[in-house]
Structures are given as structure tokens and as C-alpha cells.
Amino acid sequence: MIATLHGQTTLYSNINTDIRIAKEAGYQAIELHTDKLLRYLDAGCSAEDLRSTLQKHGILPVCIDIIGAVERSAPDERQCLMDEALRLCEVAATIGCPTIQLNAFCALAQRPWEDILKLTAANIADIADMGKTFGIQFQVEGAAWTPIHSLSQCLQLIEAVNRENVGLVIDFWHLWASRKTTPAELARLDKRLIYGVHLADGKRPPEGEPWVDENLLRGFLPGDGDIPMNEWVKAIKDTGFDGVVSGEILNEQLWERDLFEIAADMRQRMDQYWGVNPIVV
């Protein structure tokens, strides 16, 4: 396991503080939050300075999270998407970050599945081709409340994209909350398709009820929610994957706590669930 601090877990921090927290809390790497990264750059700070700070603290930049709404199809919106992708690819190459995360949201929700798949895949293929020139790969996440939410759908998308630098990030909460993916399916994955894992716990609406604000469902550190974490971790380990793992939360109350304490608690739980100090249940 490459223990990675997810910038979403320390949302109200900034990039430099995230790097210090990662170092002091015992992480090896960081998953950079895109909004923080863009704020850092827009303030006049440089990617070269960020690279120096990462190197100074010995923290690896393993992913930029995220480019969102990659299904955008209107010409002006699609151009904005490509501009954002180009900017982040340039930054990723400068700081030595190998991966950028991609998420499709709900702009195509009323379209047939064939259209959703075709349009989203076309955009990701173009982003992947752009990224390849920089040596960047892309991890696709299926969000529980979007049209592309199950492991099966994500695999269909990857097949349609048909690019060697596009794989998956396995987010436990999203896949569990959508009720369309089982640990047994995960265990059968080719580990080469898994670029990262989000160790995320939480709750979900009762079956048949509408989605509520995601932040109301994800205010739980691993082990405090309803996901059978040991079962999901075992499924990933059964693939032979032993790469980037980051713990993720989304919750206003947790973000108002001491962010170092949250990060340190998350780091300890990551070790426990990944088998360094196993949790007995």
C-alpha cells in the first residue's frame, strides 16, 4: 500500500499545509485536490515551487483529483473541459504526478445509455490522447448518484475509450452506495486496471428513496459507517493490487475538526484495514 493523503479529507486546508500534514501524519504520498491546486496556481504560485515543496518533505504526488463533468458535450463547455485538462496535464508533468482522476456527472442523465457511453468515452479518449504526450494516465471513478456508477458500467466505459493510459479508481463508498457492485466482482478485476483505491465509508439512502446531499452520507472515517470494510479490502487485495490507497471523507462537521487529527486518524485506520495492524471483527 502506498499510503496517500486525499486532499478531500483535509478540504479546508491549502496545498502547502496538506503536504506538511501528509509528512507529519506518516503518509507517503498525496492526492492533490484540484480546487486547492488551481487556487494555488491562480495566486501566482508555480508548479515548480510545488514540486520543490513536495521534494523537500519527501511526499509523492500520485494523483490530481479531479477533472469533473467529463461528459460535457456542448462545444463551448467541451472546450473548457479540454483547456482544464491541458492545464492540469502540464502541471502534473512538471511536479511528477502520474495520474489525474476523471469523473462524469449528470449532464447526460436523460439520454439513452448508448449516448451516455459514446459521448463520455469520446471526451475521455481525447483527454487521454492529450495526456499521453505528457506521460499522464487517467483514473475513472463512477459516482454513485450518476448514470455511470457501477463497476460494470465503468468497465464498459474503459473498453469504449480504448486507451492504454485509462484505468479505474475503486471508491468503496460510491460502488457500495449504488448497490450495483459486489466485492466478488472487484476480486475478479485485473489489477492492472486499478490505478488507485479510495478507502471511504458511510451510509446510503434506504433502497428506493432518492439521493440526499452526499455530504450527509459520508461523515464517517473507515469503520464508522455501514460498509463491511474488511470484505471490500479483501476483495481488492485478492486482485494482487498493492498501490495507491487514500482515505476519503466528505462532511462539513468533520472538516471543522482539527485537520491534522483527522488525517492522523485516517492514516492509522488505513494501516489497520490494509493489514499492518489488522482490525479484528
C-alpha positions as CSV (number, residue, x, y, z in Angstrom):
1,M,0.0,0.0,0.0
2,I,1.2,3.5,-0.9
3,A,-0.5,5.4,2.0
4,T,-1.9,8.6,0.4
5,L,-3.5,11.7,2.0
6,H,-6.6,12.6,0.0
7,G,-7.0,16.4,-0.3
8,Q,-10.7,16.0,0.2
9,T,-10.1,14.7,3.7
10,T,-8.4,18.0,4.7
11,L,-10.7,20.1,2.5
12,Y,-10.3,23.4,4.4
13,S,-6.6,23.3,4.2
14,N,-4.3,24.5,1.4
15,I,-1.8,22.7,-0.7
16,N,1.3,23.6,1.4
17,T,-0.4,22.6,4.6
18,D,-1.7,19.4,3.1
19,I,1.9,18.4,2.2
20,R,3.1,19.2,5.8
21,I,0.2,17.2,7.3
22,A,0.9,14.3,5.0
23,K,4.5,14.2,6.1
24,E,3.8,14.6,9.8
25,A,0.9,12.1,9.8
26,G,3.1,9.4,8.3
27,Y,1.8,9.3,4.7
28,Q,4.0,8.5,1.7
29,A,2.0,10.4,-0.9
30,I,-0.7,12.9,-1.6
31,E,-3.8,13.1,-3.9
32,L,-4.0,16.7,-4.7
33,H,-7.4,18.4,-4.6
34,T,-8.0,20.2,-7.9
35,D,-9.7,23.3,-6.4
36,K,-6.8,23.8,-4.0
37,L,-4.3,23.3,-6.8
38,L,-5.9,25.8,-9.1
39,R,-6.3,28.3,-6.2
40,Y,-2.5,27.9,-5.5
41,L,-1.7,28.5,-9.2
42,D,-4.1,31.3,-9.6
43,A,-2.5,33.0,-6.6
44,G,0.7,33.2,-8.6
45,C,2.5,30.2,-7.1
46,S,4.2,28.0,-9.6
47,A,4.2,24.3,-10.3
48,E,8.0,24.3,-9.9
49,D,7.6,25.7,-6.4
50,L,5.1,23.0,-5.6
51,R,7.5,20.3,-6.9
52,S,10.2,21.7,-4.6
53,T,7.9,21.6,-1.6
54,L,6.9,18.0,-2.3
55,Q,10.5,17.0,-2.7
56,K,11.5,18.9,0.5
57,H,9.0,16.9,2.5
58,G,9.6,13.6,0.7
59,I,5.9,13.3,-0.4
60,L,5.0,11.8,-3.7
61,P,2.3,13.4,-5.8
62,V,0.3,10.4,-7.1
63,C,-2.9,11.9,-8.4
64,I,-4.7,15.1,-9.1
65,D,-8.4,14.8,-8.1
66,I,-10.4,15.7,-10.2
67,I,-11.5,16.8,-13.6
68,G,-15.2,16.7,-13.3
69,A,-18.1,16.6,-15.7
70,V,-16.1,15.0,-18.4
71,E,-19.3,14.2,-20.3
72,R,-19.7,17.8,-21.3
73,S,-20.8,17.9,-25.0
74,A,-21.8,21.5,-25.9
75,P,-18.9,23.0,-27.9
76,D,-18.1,25.8,-25.5
77,E,-18.3,23.5,-22.5
78,R,-16.2,20.9,-24.2
79,Q,-13.6,23.4,-25.0
80,C,-13.4,24.5,-21.3
81,L,-13.0,20.8,-20.4
82,M,-10.1,20.4,-22.8
83,D,-8.5,23.6,-21.6
84,E,-8.7,22.4,-18.0
85,A,-7.3,19.0,-18.9
86,L,-4.4,20.7,-20.7
87,R,-3.6,22.9,-17.8
88,L,-3.6,20.1,-15.3
89,C,-1.6,17.8,-17.6
90,E,1.1,20.4,-17.8
91,V,1.1,20.8,-14.0
92,A,1.1,17.1,-13.4
93,A,4.1,16.7,-15.8
94,T,6.0,19.4,-14.0
95,I,5.5,18.1,-10.5
96,G,6.0,14.4,-11.5
97,C,2.4,13.4,-10.8
98,P,1.5,10.3,-13.0
99,T,-2.3,10.3,-12.7
100,I,-5.3,12.6,-13.0
101,Q,-8.8,11.5,-11.9
102,L,-11.8,11.8,-14.3
103,N,-15.5,11.9,-13.2
104,A,-18.6,12.0,-15.3
105,F,-21.6,13.6,-13.6
106,C,-25.3,14.1,-14.7
107,A,-25.3,16.3,-17.8
108,L,-26.4,13.3,-19.9
109,A,-28.7,11.7,-17.4
110,Q,-31.8,11.9,-19.6
111,R,-30.1,10.4,-22.6
112,P,-30.1,6.7,-23.5
113,W,-27.2,4.6,-22.1
114,E,-25.7,4.3,-25.6
115,D,-25.4,8.1,-25.9
116,I,-24.0,8.5,-22.4
117,L,-21.4,5.9,-23.1
118,K,-20.4,7.2,-26.6
119,L,-20.2,10.9,-25.7
120,T,-18.3,10.3,-22.4
121,A,-15.9,7.9,-24.0
122,A,-15.2,10.3,-26.8
123,N,-14.2,13.0,-24.4
124,I,-12.1,10.8,-22.3
125,A,-10.3,9.4,-25.3
126,D,-9.4,12.9,-26.4
127,I,-8.2,13.7,-22.9
128,A,-6.2,10.5,-22.7
129,D,-4.5,11.3,-26.1
130,M,-3.6,14.7,-24.8
131,G,-2.3,13.3,-21.5
132,K,-0.2,10.6,-23.3
133,T,2.0,13.4,-24.7
134,F,2.8,14.4,-21.2
135,G,3.2,10.8,-19.8
136,I,0.0,11.1,-17.8
137,Q,-2.6,8.4,-17.1
138,F,-6.2,8.8,-16.0
139,Q,-8.3,7.0,-13.4
140,V,-12.1,6.9,-13.9
141,E,-14.4,7.0,-10.9
142,G,-18.0,6.0,-11.1
143,A,-20.0,8.3,-8.7
144,A,-23.0,6.5,-7.0
145,W,-25.6,9.2,-8.0
146,T,-24.6,9.5,-11.6
147,P,-25.5,7.4,-14.7
148,I,-22.1,5.8,-14.7
149,H,-21.9,4.3,-11.2
150,S,-21.4,0.5,-11.3
151,L,-18.1,-1.4,-11.9
152,S,-19.7,-3.0,-14.9
153,Q,-20.5,0.4,-16.4
154,C,-17.1,1.7,-15.7
155,L,-15.5,-1.2,-17.4
156,Q,-17.8,-0.7,-20.4
157,L,-16.6,2.9,-20.5
158,I,-12.9,1.9,-20.3
159,E,-13.5,-0.5,-23.2
160,A,-15.2,2.2,-25.3
161,V,-12.4,4.6,-24.6
162,N,-9.8,2.0,-25.6
163,R,-6.7,3.8,-24.4
164,E,-3.8,2.2,-22.6
165,N,-3.5,5.1,-20.2
166,V,-7.0,5.0,-18.8
167,G,-7.9,2.8,-15.8
168,L,-10.0,2.8,-12.7
169,V,-10.0,4.2,-9.2
170,I,-12.0,1.9,-6.9
171,D,-14.0,4.1,-4.4
172,F,-15.6,1.8,-1.8
173,W,-18.5,4.2,-0.9
174,H,-19.5,5.0,-4.5
175,L,-19.6,1.4,-5.5
176,W,-21.3,0.2,-2.3
177,A,-23.8,3.0,-2.2
178,S,-25.0,2.4,-5.8
179,R,-25.9,-1.2,-4.9
180,K,-24.7,-2.4,-8.3
181,T,-21.3,-3.8,-7.5
182,T,-20.2,-6.6,-5.2
183,P,-16.8,-7.4,-3.6
184,A,-16.8,-10.6,-5.6
185,E,-16.8,-8.6,-8.8
186,L,-13.9,-6.5,-7.5
187,A,-11.9,-9.6,-6.6
188,R,-12.0,-10.7,-10.3
189,L,-10.6,-7.4,-11.6
190,D,-7.3,-7.3,-13.5
191,K,-5.1,-5.4,-11.1
192,R,-3.5,-3.6,-14.0
193,L,-6.8,-1.7,-14.4
194,I,-6.7,-0.4,-10.8
195,Y,-4.8,2.9,-10.6
196,G,-5.9,3.7,-7.0
197,V,-8.3,2.9,-4.2
198,H,-10.4,5.3,-2.1
199,L,-10.9,3.8,1.4
200,A,-14.3,5.5,2.1
201,D,-17.1,4.6,4.4
202,G,-20.5,5.9,5.0
203,K,-24.2,5.3,4.7
204,R,-26.7,5.3,1.8
205,P,-30.4,6.2,1.5
206,P,-32.8,3.3,2.1
207,E,-33.5,1.3,-1.1
208,G,-36.0,3.1,-3.4
209,E,-35.5,6.5,-1.7
210,P,-33.9,9.5,-3.5
211,W,-30.4,10.6,-3.1
212,V,-29.7,13.3,-0.5
213,D,-26.7,15.6,-0.3
214,E,-23.6,13.3,-0.4
215,N,-22.0,15.2,2.5
216,L,-24.8,13.9,4.7
217,L,-23.9,10.3,4.0
218,R,-20.1,10.4,4.1
219,G,-19.3,11.8,7.5
220,F,-17.6,8.7,8.7
221,L,-14.0,7.5,8.9
222,P,-13.3,3.9,7.8
223,G,-15.0,1.5,10.2
224,D,-17.6,4.1,11.5
225,G,-20.1,3.7,8.6
226,D,-22.1,0.8,7.2
227,I,-19.8,-0.6,4.6
228,P,-18.3,-4.0,5.5
229,M,-14.8,-2.7,5.1
230,N,-12.8,-5.9,5.7
231,E,-14.8,-7.6,2.9
232,W,-14.1,-4.8,0.4
233,V,-10.5,-4.5,1.3
234,K,-10.0,-8.3,1.0
235,A,-11.6,-8.1,-2.5
236,I,-9.0,-5.6,-3.6
237,K,-6.1,-7.4,-2.0
238,D,-7.3,-10.6,-3.8
239,T,-6.6,-8.9,-7.1
240,G,-3.0,-8.6,-6.1
241,F,-3.2,-4.8,-6.1
242,D,-0.8,-3.1,-3.7
243,G,-0.6,0.5,-5.0
244,V,-2.1,3.9,-4.1
245,V,-4.7,3.9,-1.3
246,S,-6.2,7.1,0.0
247,G,-8.8,7.6,2.7
248,E,-11.6,10.0,1.8
249,I,-14.4,11.8,3.7
250,L,-17.0,14.4,2.7
251,N,-18.6,16.1,5.7
252,E,-18.9,19.6,7.0
253,Q,-18.6,18.7,10.6
254,L,-15.5,16.5,10.2
255,W,-13.9,19.3,8.2
256,E,-14.4,21.7,11.1
257,R,-12.3,19.4,13.4
258,D,-8.5,19.6,13.7
259,L,-7.5,18.5,10.2
260,F,-4.2,17.0,11.4
261,E,-6.1,14.8,13.8
262,I,-8.5,13.7,11.1
263,A,-5.6,12.9,8.8
264,A,-3.7,11.0,11.5
265,D,-6.7,9.0,12.5
266,M,-7.4,8.2,8.9
267,R,-3.7,7.1,8.5
268,Q,-4.0,4.7,11.4
269,R,-7.2,3.2,10.1
270,M,-5.7,2.7,6.7
271,D,-2.9,0.6,8.3
272,Q,-5.4,-1.4,10.3
273,Y,-7.6,-2.3,7.4
274,W,-4.7,-3.0,5.0
275,G,-3.3,-5.5,7.4
276,V,-0.3,-3.6,9.0
277,N,-2.2,-3.7,12.3
278,P,-5.3,-5.7,11.5
279,I,-8.7,-4.9,12.9
280,V,-10.4,-8.0,14.4
281,V,-14.1,-8.2,14.0
